[in-house]
Amino acid sequence: MIKNEYKYSELTGKIIGAAMEVHKHLGNGFQEVIYQRALSIELNMQDLAHEREKEMDLSYKGFPIGQRRVDFFVDEKIMVEIKAVKELEDVHLAQAINYLEAYGMEIGLLINFGNTSLQFKRVMKPKNHSRSQNQNKS
């Protein structure tokens, strides 16, 4: 689970371990807020500093456009977005990537408690590639 080539891999491993502990005890089938509360308790039990439902401002070209609450910020380094759905979909991954970009974070985790097995994805801010370079590949 811990890959040293990834930034903050030890911390993300601890967060995933905490989520696994929650899923082991609760299983699937609850609403997202139940998992969120339980994960906050587990993170506290494992002495992982975190903020739950931190509200942050969103802007567009310097203009305020609203606010969004991210499920967790852990150790001021990792954004954690949780879901309680049958299967993670591309839209969930896109949402997590957008949050990283909007909040200037490098690393995030997308964790799904809704499946019979815990699902998680490490999310990293995408490197900027020119669309023209990608379009020229045939």
ChimeraX attribute file (.defattr): number of C-alpha atoms within 10 A of each C-alpha:
attribute: neighborCount
match mode: 1-to-1
recipient: residues
	/A:1	10
	/A:2	13
	/A:3	11
	/A:4	9
	/A:5	7
	/A:6	12
	/A:7	13
	/A:8	15
	/A:9	16
	/A:10	14
	/A:11	16
	/A:12	24
	/A:13	14
	/A:14	16
	/A:15	22
	/A:16	23
	/A:17	16
	/A:18	22
	/A:19	25
	/A:20	20
	/A:21	16
	/A:22	23
	/A:23	22
	/A:24	13
	/A:25	9
	/A:26	14
	/A:27	17
	/A:28	20
	/A:29	15
	/A:30	13
	/A:31	13
	/A:32	16
	/A:33	13
	/A:34	13
	/A:35	24
	/A:36	22
	/A:37	12
	/A:38	18
	/A:39	22
	/A:40	22
	/A:41	14
	/A:42	18
	/A:43	19
	/A:44	13
	/A:45	10
	/A:46	13
	/A:47	9
	/A:48	16
	/A:49	12
	/A:50	19
	/A:51	16
	/A:52	16
	/A:53	14
	/A:54	12
	/A:55	12
	/A:56	13
	/A:57	12
	/A:58	15
	/A:59	13
	/A:60	9
	/A:61	6
	/A:62	7
	/A:63	8
	/A:64	10
	/A:65	10
	/A:66	10
	/A:67	11
	/A:68	14
	/A:69	13
	/A:70	20
	/A:71	20
	/A:72	22
	/A:73	19
	/A:74	19
	/A:75	12
	/A:76	11
	/A:77	16
	/A:78	21
	/A:79	25
	/A:80	25
	/A:81	23
	/A:82	24
	/A:83	22
	/A:84	22
	/A:85	16
	/A:86	14
	/A:87	14
	/A:88	19
	/A:89	9
	/A:90	9
	/A:91	9
	/A:92	17
	/A:93	17
	/A:94	12
	/A:95	12
	/A:96	26
	/A:97	21
	/A:98	14
	/A:99	21
	/A:100	23
	/A:101	14
	/A:102	15
	/A:103	15
	/A:104	10
	/A:105	17
	/A:106	17
	/A:107	22
	/A:108	24
	/A:109	23
	/A:110	21
	/A:111	22
	/A:112	26
	/A:113	29
	/A:114	23
	/A:115	17
	/A:116	14
	/A:117	13
	/A:118	19
	/A:119	21
	/A:120	18
	/A:121	14
	/A:122	16
	/A:123	19
	/A:124	17
	/A:125	16
	/A:126	11
	/A:127	6
	/A:128	6
	/A:129	8
	/A:130	8
	/A:131	8
	/A:132	8
	/A:133	8
	/A:134	9
	/A:135	8
	/A:136	7
	/A:137	6
	/A:138	4
